[in-house]
Amino acid sequence: MNLDKAYKELTGFLQPDQILKNESMKKHTSFRIGGPADLMIIPSETEQIVKAFNVLREHNIPVMVMGNGSNLLVRDKGIRGAVIKIAERYSHAEVKYDSIQAQAGILLSALSRLALNSSLAGLEFASGIPGTLGGAVTMNAGAYGGEMKDVLQWVSVLDEDNSIKVLDRNQLELGYRTSIIQNSNMVVLEAFIKLQKGDYDQIKALIQEYTRRRQEKQPLSYPSAGSAFKRPVGYYAGKLIQDAGLKGMRVGDAQVSELHSGFIINLGNATACDVIELIEQIKAKVKENSGVELQPEVKIVGEA
Ligand SMILES: Cc1cc2nc3c(=O)[nH]c(=O)nc-3n(C[C@H](O)[C@H](O)[C@H](O)COP(=O)(O)OP(=O)(O)OC[C@H]3O[C@@H](n4cnc5c(N)ncnc54)[C@H](O)[C@@H]3O)c2cc1C
């Protein structure tokens, strides 16, 4: 891997604030945890994404794609190689009758606001999920009985050969917090979301109700990555953790939230090591107490 040569070539088509060296991942994750990424690229155009991949592959630089970092735990030594952050700078969206076509970096909150302002129903469930559209497609994000699977029509991706192709909803293999994107090297570029014409006041009321429930039940004033574990079939992870007597349990500054045992929160200076140790202890104790094996929902990346 030749980072210096790659950096020089990248500066040929990226602005200085679009290519950052040694960038702390704490600034880019909702957990506020993580060591530095060697390079971070923040594209604003499809062409920049394609060109960046060409340069990085040519110099054998490993690449990780991220959205808003709300489901990521970055280890303490950070990320070797490059992170391509597809976020607000790549977030153009257009309403097309009862549908929305949007770039992957748009935040779900902005997307659901756009749907509301166009009196389009179907995205209310997503209004409080703090990720991008690309992250939500990858994770098949969902809440309150809705999930991305219900609204996605097609997605355009950049594949491993650096060519753009369109995947129909049936090709996305959307399941509980999973999609074909997760175990591939594909990058979500755009998505087409099919909604229904609805009533502005009803859509707004539903968003307000979901917001109220989140504020009441989730520890939103602390950094976290949302639910730390996937929901095991037939159970709730938070209840299993609480029943094992782990509410409030701490490793360093990582804590099982007192408000919602399914969340691990950062009390201030938690390290990735603290969180991973807490995850392991929770898994072991829940297994002992209930026989259920918890699987982390949060994606753990980077160098230990
Ligand atoms: C307070 C809080 C509440 C939450 N509530 C919910 C909830 O109700 N429901 C829910 O499902 N989730 C929830 N989450 C988790 C998180 O917001 C979702 O998983 C979200 O979809 C992640 O999006 P992101 O853009 O932040 O992705 P990131 O965390 O940046 O990345 C997640 C994964 O997606 C990949 N990825 C991201 N963008 C792209 C792209 N353009 N192309 C290819 N791969 C990509 C990354 O490589 C990584 O594997 C919550 C998180 C927090 C902090």
The ligand as an SDF file (V2000), in Angstrom:
LIG
                    3D

 53 58  0  0  0  0  0  0  0  0999 V2000
  -29.5740    6.2690   19.0720 C   0  0  0  0  0  0  0  0  0  0  0  0
  -29.6120    5.2490   17.9670 C   0  0  0  0  0  0  0  0  0  0  0  0
  -30.8320    4.6790   17.6070 C   0  0  0  0  0  0  0  0  0  0  0  0
  -30.8770    3.7210   16.5940 C   0  0  0  0  0  0  0  0  0  0  0  0
  -32.0960    3.1920   16.2530 N   0  0  0  0  0  0  0  0  0  0  0  0
  -32.1750    2.2780   15.2610 C   0  0  0  0  0  0  0  0  0  0  0  0
  -33.4300    1.7160   14.8720 C   0  0  0  0  0  0  0  0  0  0  0  0
  -34.4910    2.0460   15.4140 O   0  0  0  0  0  0  0  0  0  0  0  0
  -33.4300    0.7970   13.8720 N   0  0  0  0  0  0  0  0  0  0  0  0
  -32.3090    0.4170   13.2220 C   0  0  0  0  0  0  0  0  0  0  0  0
  -32.3770   -0.4160   12.3050 O   0  0  0  0  0  0  0  0  0  0  0  0
  -31.0960    0.9420   13.5670 N   0  0  0  0  0  0  0  0  0  0  0  0
  -31.0020    1.8440   14.5540 C   0  0  0  0  0  0  0  0  0  0  0  0
  -29.7840    2.3790   14.8890 N   0  0  0  0  0  0  0  0  0  0  0  0
  -28.5640    1.8950   14.2200 C   0  0  0  0  0  0  0  0  0  0  0  0
  -28.1480    2.6840   12.9550 C   0  0  0  0  0  0  0  0  0  0  0  0
  -28.6470    4.0010   12.9870 O   0  0  0  0  0  0  0  0  0  0  0  0
  -28.6330    1.9660   11.6800 C   0  0  0  0  0  0  0  0  0  0  0  0
  -28.0510    0.6850   11.5670 O   0  0  0  0  0  0  0  0  0  0  0  0
  -28.3040    2.7730   10.4040 C   0  0  0  0  0  0  0  0  0  0  0  0
  -28.9440    2.1710    9.3110 O   0  0  0  0  0  0  0  0  0  0  0  0
  -26.8050    2.8610   10.1270 C   0  0  0  0  0  0  0  0  0  0  0  0
  -26.5990    3.8280    9.1020 O   0  0  0  0  0  0  0  0  0  0  0  0
  -25.2200    4.6460    8.9840 P   0  0  0  0  0  0  0  0  0  0  0  0
  -25.3400    5.5110    7.7920 O   0  0  0  0  0  0  0  0  0  0  0  0
  -24.9060    5.3110   10.2580 O   0  0  0  0  0  0  0  0  0  0  0  0
  -24.2280    3.4560    8.6800 O   0  0  0  0  0  0  0  0  0  0  0  0
  -22.7550    3.1950    9.2970 P   0  0  0  0  0  0  0  0  0  0  0  0
  -22.8890    2.9670   10.7710 O   0  0  0  0  0  0  0  0  0  0  0  0
  -21.8300    4.2500    8.8530 O   0  0  0  0  0  0  0  0  0  0  0  0
  -22.4140    1.8240    8.5850 O   0  0  0  0  0  0  0  0  0  0  0  0
  -23.1540    0.6540    8.8840 C   0  0  0  0  0  0  0  0  0  0  0  0
  -22.7990   -0.4240    7.8430 C   0  0  0  0  0  0  0  0  0  0  0  0
  -23.2780   -0.0240    6.5660 O   0  0  0  0  0  0  0  0  0  0  0  0
  -22.2000    0.0560    5.6280 C   0  0  0  0  0  0  0  0  0  0  0  0
  -22.4840    1.2030    4.7460 N   0  0  0  0  0  0  0  0  0  0  0  0
  -22.8610    2.4590    5.1090 C   0  0  0  0  0  0  0  0  0  0  0  0
  -23.1030    3.2050    4.0150 N   0  0  0  0  0  0  0  0  0  0  0  0
  -22.8810    2.4180    2.9350 C   0  0  0  0  0  0  0  0  0  0  0  0
  -22.9610    2.6070    1.5230 C   0  0  0  0  0  0  0  0  0  0  0  0
  -23.3270    3.7880    0.9710 N   0  0  0  0  0  0  0  0  0  0  0  0
  -22.6520    1.5550    0.7150 N   0  0  0  0  0  0  0  0  0  0  0  0
  -22.2610    0.3590    1.2250 C   0  0  0  0  0  0  0  0  0  0  0  0
  -22.1820    0.1170    2.5430 N   0  0  0  0  0  0  0  0  0  0  0  0
  -22.4870    1.1390    3.3910 C   0  0  0  0  0  0  0  0  0  0  0  0
  -20.9430    0.2110    6.4620 C   0  0  0  0  0  0  0  0  0  0  0  0
  -19.8090   -0.2950    5.7880 O   0  0  0  0  0  0  0  0  0  0  0  0
  -21.2950   -0.6310    7.7010 C   0  0  0  0  0  0  0  0  0  0  0  0
  -21.0840   -2.0080    7.4430 O   0  0  0  0  0  0  0  0  0  0  0  0
  -29.6910    3.3370   15.9150 C   0  0  0  0  0  0  0  0  0  0  0  0
  -28.4780    3.9390   16.2600 C   0  0  0  0  0  0  0  0  0  0  0  0
  -28.4180    4.8870   17.2740 C   0  0  0  0  0  0  0  0  0  0  0  0
  -27.1140    5.5370   17.6090 C   0  0  0  0  0  0  0  0  0  0  0  0
  1  2  1  0
  2  3  1  0
  2 52  2  0
  3  4  2  0
  4  5  1  0
  4 50  1  0
  5  6  2  0
  6  7  1  0
  6 13  1  0
  7  8  2  0
  7  9  1  0
  9 10  1  0
 10 11  2  0
 10 12  1  0
 12 13  2  0
 13 14  1  0
 14 15  1  0
 14 50  1  0
 15 16  1  0
 16 17  1  0
 16 18  1  0
 18 19  1  0
 18 20  1  0
 20 21  1  0
 20 22  1  0
 22 23  1  0
 23 24  1  0
 24 25  2  0
 24 26  1  0
 24 27  1  0
 27 28  1  0
 28 29  2  0
 28 30  1  0
 28 31  1  0
 31 32  1  0
 32 33  1  0
 33 34  1  0
 33 48  1  0
 34 35  1  0
 35 36  1  0
 35 46  1  0
 36 37  1  0
 36 45  1  0
 37 38  2  0
 38 39  1  0
 39 40  1  0
 39 45  2  0
 40 41  1  0
 40 42  2  0
 42 43  1  0
 43 44  2  0
 44 45  1  0
 46 47  1  0
 46 48  1  0
 48 49  1  0
 50 51  2  0
 51 52  1  0
 52 53  1  0
M  END
$$$$
